[in-house]
């Protein structure tokens, strides 16, 4: 029996815990700040109305109960929570425990390398395994989309151990896993840090205090040519940066290839048509009577600018590489976050 500890009680934490625990070979525990809100079983429903019911072995806020015997500790956490949780679990880790993250683009490898002993193997996915949403906290979640394959980077481990973990992850998630050569290939990504920020910037770059909008747009289904323009141009700078780093060519496909598009219009149409994305609203607060304003406490702001996009900006600056479009979007985001805290 493989012991897996899921850290975090968000959408991915719920969905992965329930999905994995529904399989007989895995003993799944959850480390969360709110264990009293969880039931002992989690029901997951996917887009095809298939149900997975996972029985959890333990739900707790005490890491000593679930980390010391874990074969895998998997962080399903936003960027701002990673550092504190790594410090919390550190005393209970041993060098046979793999510590990983489902979201690598918010600084996990940089923080884990600083905070964990060098003999603790660490890993991270290039893109999240599922698109997920909590249905009823601590009890159920919706699995809104699968990925046809996943890529993972593993550090501080022998090649044989890396292959063993990659094969185990294939069984856990029931999907082919590609083993990448460097953590840069997951730490730096043109997914959320560019995807979300390009859209956010073009939605609200002209926003000022006092401005209200008469409706809340759909984040993807209402995608615009302008947002596609920024996304493509940010990605061009990103791809040029990757050529200067120890990254395997093609390990992070450019956005036009990834979304099977050839220009701004086709990318816009593609993003607007993805079934799992269609119902996602832009991060706003308000109502139809009083109007809407951007929600600066949304993870699109608190995570994608100061963690995801920051990692790209910092690596570029460290090697004196110019990224003017990325810098434009990043600086705007950090400014509005600072002004609205």
Secondary structure as a PSIPRED ss2 file (coil, helix, strand):
# PSIPRED VFORMAT (PSIPRED V4.0)

   1 X C   1.000  0.000  0.000
   2 X E   0.000  0.000  1.000
   3 X E   0.000  0.000  1.000
   4 X E   0.000  0.000  1.000
   5 X E   0.000  0.000  1.000
   6 X E   0.000  0.000  1.000
   7 X E   0.000  0.000  1.000
   8 X C   1.000  0.000  0.000
   9 X C   1.000  0.000  0.000
  10 X C   1.000  0.000  0.000
  11 X H   0.000  1.000  0.000
  12 X H   0.000  1.000  0.000
  13 X H   0.000  1.000  0.000
  14 X H   0.000  1.000  0.000
  15 X H   0.000  1.000  0.000
  16 X H   0.000  1.000  0.000
  17 X H   0.000  1.000  0.000
  18 X H   0.000  1.000  0.000
  19 X H   0.000  1.000  0.000
  20 X H   0.000  1.000  0.000
  21 X H   0.000  1.000  0.000
  22 X C   1.000  0.000  0.000
  23 X C   1.000  0.000  0.000
  24 X C   1.000  0.000  0.000
  25 X C   1.000  0.000  0.000
  26 X E   0.000  0.000  1.000
  27 X E   0.000  0.000  1.000
  28 X E   0.000  0.000  1.000
  29 X E   0.000  0.000  1.000
  30 X E   0.000  0.000  1.000
  31 X E   0.000  0.000  1.000
  32 X C   1.000  0.000  0.000
  33 X C   1.000  0.000  0.000
  34 X C   1.000  0.000  0.000
  35 X H   0.000  1.000  0.000
  36 X H   0.000  1.000  0.000
  37 X H   0.000  1.000  0.000
  38 X C   1.000  0.000  0.000
  39 X C   1.000  0.000  0.000
  40 X C   1.000  0.000  0.000
  41 X E   0.000  0.000  1.000
  42 X E   0.000  0.000  1.000
  43 X E   0.000  0.000  1.000
  44 X E   0.000  0.000  1.000
  45 X E   0.000  0.000  1.000
  46 X E   0.000  0.000  1.000
  47 X C   1.000  0.000  0.000
  48 X C   1.000  0.000  0.000
  49 X C   1.000  0.000  0.000
  50 X C   1.000  0.000  0.000
  51 X E   0.000  0.000  1.000
  52 X E   0.000  0.000  1.000
  53 X E   0.000  0.000  1.000
  54 X E   0.000  0.000  1.000
  55 X E   0.000  0.000  1.000
  56 X C   1.000  0.000  0.000
  57 X C   1.000  0.000  0.000
  58 X E   0.000  0.000  1.000
  59 X E   0.000  0.000  1.000
  60 X E   0.000  0.000  1.000
  61 X C   1.000  0.000  0.000
  62 X C   1.000  0.000  0.000
  63 X H   0.000  1.000  0.000
  64 X H   0.000  1.000  0.000
  65 X H   0.000  1.000  0.000
  66 X H   0.000  1.000  0.000
  67 X C   1.000  0.000  0.000
  68 X C   1.000  0.000  0.000
  69 X C   1.000  0.000  0.000
  70 X C   1.000  0.000  0.000
  71 X C   1.000  0.000  0.000
  72 X E   0.000  0.000  1.000
  73 X E   0.000  0.000  1.000
  74 X E   0.000  0.000  1.000
  75 X E   0.000  0.000  1.000
  76 X C   1.000  0.000  0.000
  77 X C   1.000  0.000  0.000
  78 X C   1.000  0.000  0.000
  79 X H   0.000  1.000  0.000
  80 X H   0.000  1.000  0.000
  81 X H   0.000  1.000  0.000
  82 X H   0.000  1.000  0.000
  83 X H   0.000  1.000  0.000
  84 X H   0.000  1.000  0.000
  85 X H   0.000  1.000  0.000
  86 X H   0.000  1.000  0.000
  87 X H   0.000  1.000  0.000
  88 X H   0.000  1.000  0.000
  89 X H   0.000  1.000  0.000
  90 X H   0.000  1.000  0.000
  91 X C   1.000  0.000  0.000
  92 X C   1.000  0.000  0.000
  93 X C   1.000  0.000  0.000
  94 X C   1.000  0.000  0.000
  95 X C   1.000  0.000  0.000
  96 X C   1.000  0.000  0.000
  97 X C   1.000  0.000  0.000
  98 X E   0.000  0.000  1.000
  99 X E   0.000  0.000  1.000
 100 X E   0.000  0.000  1.000
 101 X E   0.000  0.000  1.000
 102 X C   1.000  0.000  0.000
 103 X C   1.000  0.000  0.000
 104 X C   1.000  0.000  0.000
 105 X C   1.000  0.000  0.000
 106 X C   1.000  0.000  0.000
 107 X C   1.000  0.000  0.000
 108 X H   0.000  1.000  0.000
 109 X H   0.000  1.000  0.000
 110 X H   0.000  1.000  0.000
 111 X H   0.000  1.000  0.000
 112 X H   0.000  1.000  0.000
 113 X H   0.000  1.000  0.000
 114 X H   0.000  1.000  0.000
 115 X H   0.000  1.000  0.000
 116 X C   1.000  0.000  0.000
 117 X C   1.000  0.000  0.000
 118 X C   1.000  0.000  0.000
 119 X C   1.000  0.000  0.000
 120 X C   1.000  0.000  0.000
 121 X C   1.000  0.000  0.000
 122 X E   0.000  0.000  1.000
 123 X E   0.000  0.000  1.000
 124 X E   0.000  0.000  1.000
 125 X E   0.000  0.000  1.000
 126 X C   1.000  0.000  0.000
 127 X C   1.000  0.000  0.000
 128 X C   1.000  0.000  0.000
 129 X C   1.000  0.000  0.000
 130 X E   0.000  0.000  1.000
 131 X E   0.000  0.000  1.000
 132 X E   0.000  0.000  1.000
 133 X E   0.000  0.000  1.000
 134 X E   0.000  0.000  1.000
 135 X E   0.000  0.000  1.000
 136 X E   0.000  0.000  1.000
 137 X C   1.000  0.000  0.000
 138 X C   1.000  0.000  0.000
 139 X C   1.000  0.000  0.000
 140 X E   0.000  0.000  1.000
 141 X E   0.000  0.000  1.000
 142 X E   0.000  0.000  1.000
 143 X E   0.000  0.000  1.000
 144 X E   0.000  0.000  1.000
 145 X E   0.000  0.000  1.000
 146 X E   0.000  0.000  1.000
 147 X C   1.000  0.000  0.000
 148 X C   1.000  0.000  0.000
 149 X E   0.000  0.000  1.000
 150 X E   0.000  0.000  1.000
 151 X E   0.000  0.000  1.000
 152 X E   0.000  0.000  1.000
 153 X E   0.000  0.000  1.000
 154 X E   0.000  0.000  1.000
 155 X E   0.000  0.000  1.000
 156 X C   1.000  0.000  0.000
 157 X C   1.000  0.000  0.000
 158 X C   1.000  0.000  0.000
 159 X H   0.000  1.000  0.000
 160 X H   0.000  1.000  0.000
 161 X H   0.000  1.000  0.000
 162 X H   0.000  1.000  0.000
 163 X H   0.000  1.000  0.000
 164 X H   0.000  1.000  0.000
 165 X H   0.000  1.000  0.000
 166 X H   0.000  1.000  0.000
 167 X H   0.000  1.000  0.000
 168 X H   0.000  1.000  0.000
 169 X H   0.000  1.000  0.000
 170 X H   0.000  1.000  0.000
 171 X H   0.000  1.000  0.000
 172 X H   0.000  1.000  0.000
 173 X H   0.000  1.000  0.000
 174 X C   1.000  0.000  0.000
 175 X C   1.000  0.000  0.000
 176 X E   0.000  0.000  1.000
 177 X E   0.000  0.000  1.000
 178 X E   0.000  0.000  1.000
 179 X E   0.000  0.000  1.000
 180 X C   1.000  0.000  0.000
 181 X C   1.000  0.000  0.000
 182 X C   1.000  0.000  0.000
 183 X C   1.000  0.000  0.000
 184 X H   0.000  1.000  0.000
 185 X H   0.000  1.000  0.000
 186 X H   0.000  1.000  0.000
 187 X H   0.000  1.000  0.000
 188 X C   1.000  0.000  0.000
 189 X C   1.000  0.000  0.000
 190 X C   1.000  0.000  0.000
 191 X C   1.000  0.000  0.000
 192 X H   0.000  1.000  0.000
 193 X H   0.000  1.000  0.000
 194 X H   0.000  1.000  0.000
 195 X H   0.000  1.000  0.000
 196 X H   0.000  1.000  0.000
 197 X H   0.000  1.000  0.000
 198 X H   0.000  1.000  0.000
 199 X H   0.000  1.000  0.000
 200 X H   0.000  1.000  0.000
 201 X H   0.000  1.000  0.000
 202 X H   0.000  1.000  0.000
 203 X H   0.000  1.000  0.000
 204 X H   0.000  1.000  0.000
 205 X C   1.000  0.000  0.000
 206 X C   1.000  0.000  0.000
 207 X C   1.000  0.000  0.000
 208 X C   1.000  0.000  0.000
 209 X C   1.000  0.000  0.000
 210 X C   1.000  0.000  0.000
 211 X C   1.000  0.000  0.000
 212 X C   1.000  0.000  0.000
 213 X E   0.000  0.000  1.000
 214 X C   1.000  0.000  0.000
 215 X C   1.000  0.000  0.000
 216 X C   1.000  0.000  0.000
 217 X C   1.000  0.000  0.000
 218 X E   0.000  0.000  1.000
 219 X C   1.000  0.000  0.000
 220 X C   1.000  0.000  0.000
 221 X C   1.000  0.000  0.000
 222 X C   1.000  0.000  0.000
 223 X C   1.000  0.000  0.000
 224 X C   1.000  0.000  0.000
 225 X H   0.000  1.000  0.000
 226 X H   0.000  1.000  0.000
 227 X H   0.000  1.000  0.000
 228 X H   0.000  1.000  0.000
 229 X H   0.000  1.000  0.000
 230 X H   0.000  1.000  0.000
 231 X H   0.000  1.000  0.000
 232 X H   0.000  1.000  0.000
 233 X H   0.000  1.000  0.000
 234 X H   0.000  1.000  0.000
 235 X H   0.000  1.000  0.000
 236 X H   0.000  1.000  0.000
 237 X H   0.000  1.000  0.000
 238 X H   0.000  1.000  0.000
 239 X H   0.000  1.000  0.000
 240 X H   0.000  1.000  0.000
 241 X H   0.000  1.000  0.000
 242 X H   0.000  1.000  0.000
 243 X C   1.000  0.000  0.000
 244 X C   1.000  0.000  0.000
 245 X C   1.000  0.000  0.000
 246 X C   1.000  0.000  0.000
 247 X C   1.000  0.000  0.000
 248 X C   1.000  0.000  0.000
 249 X C   1.000  0.000  0.000
 250 X C   1.000  0.000  0.000
 251 X C   1.000  0.000  0.000
 252 X C   1.000  0.000  0.000
 253 X C   1.000  0.000  0.000
 254 X C   1.000  0.000  0.000
 255 X H   0.000  1.000  0.000
 256 X H   0.000  1.000  0.000
 257 X H   0.000  1.000  0.000
 258 X H   0.000  1.000  0.000
 259 X C   1.000  0.000  0.000
 260 X C   1.000  0.000  0.000
 261 X C   1.000  0.000  0.000
 262 X C   1.000  0.000  0.000
 263 X C   1.000  0.000  0.000
 264 X H   0.000  1.000  0.000
 265 X H   0.000  1.000  0.000
 266 X H   0.000  1.000  0.000
 267 X H   0.000  1.000  0.000
 268 X H   0.000  1.000  0.000
 269 X H   0.000  1.000  0.000
 270 X H   0.000  1.000  0.000
 271 X H   0.000  1.000  0.000
 272 X H   0.000  1.000  0.000
 273 X H   0.000  1.000  0.000
 274 X C   1.000  0.000  0.000
 275 X H   0.000  1.000  0.000
 276 X H   0.000  1.000  0.000
 277 X H   0.000  1.000  0.000
 278 X C   1.000  0.000  0.000
 279 X C   1.000  0.000  0.000
 280 X C   1.000  0.000  0.000
 281 X E   0.000  0.000  1.000
 282 X C   1.000  0.000  0.000
 283 X C   1.000  0.000  0.000
 284 X E   0.000  0.000  1.000
 285 X E   0.000  0.000  1.000
 286 X E   0.000  0.000  1.000
 287 X E   0.000  0.000  1.000
 288 X C   1.000  0.000  0.000
 289 X C   1.000  0.000  0.000
 290 X C   1.000  0.000  0.000
 291 X E   0.000  0.000  1.000
 292 X E   0.000  0.000  1.000
 293 X E   0.000  0.000  1.000
 294 X E   0.000  0.000  1.000
 295 X C   1.000  0.000  0.000
 296 X C   1.000  0.000  0.000
 297 X C   1.000  0.000  0.000
 298 X C   1.000  0.000  0.000
 299 X H   0.000  1.000  0.000
 300 X H   0.000  1.000  0.000
 301 X H   0.000  1.000  0.000
 302 X H   0.000  1.000  0.000
 303 X C   1.000  0.000  0.000
 304 X H   0.000  1.000  0.000
 305 X H   0.000  1.000  0.000
 306 X H   0.000  1.000  0.000
 307 X H   0.000  1.000  0.000
 308 X H   0.000  1.000  0.000
 309 X H   0.000  1.000  0.000
 310 X H   0.000  1.000  0.000
 311 X H   0.000  1.000  0.000
 312 X H   0.000  1.000  0.000
 313 X H   0.000  1.000  0.000
 314 X H   0.000  1.000  0.000
 315 X H   0.000  1.000  0.000
 316 X H   0.000  1.000  0.000
 317 X H   0.000  1.000  0.000
 318 X H   0.000  1.000  0.000
 319 X C   1.000  0.000  0.000
 320 X C   1.000  0.000  0.000
 321 X C   1.000  0.000  0.000
 322 X C   1.000  0.000  0.000
 323 X C   1.000  0.000  0.000
 324 X H   0.000  1.000  0.000
 325 X H   0.000  1.000  0.000
 326 X H   0.000  1.000  0.000
 327 X H   0.000  1.000  0.000
 328 X H   0.000  1.000  0.000
 329 X H   0.000  1.000  0.000
 330 X H   0.000  1.000  0.000
 331 X H   0.000  1.000  0.000
 332 X H   0.000  1.000  0.000
 333 X H   0.000  1.000  0.000
 334 X H   0.000  1.000  0.000
 335 X H   0.000  1.000  0.000
 336 X H   0.000  1.000  0.000
 337 X H   0.000  1.000  0.000
 338 X H   0.000  1.000  0.000
 339 X H   0.000  1.000  0.000
 340 X C   1.000  0.000  0.000
 341 X C   1.000  0.000  0.000
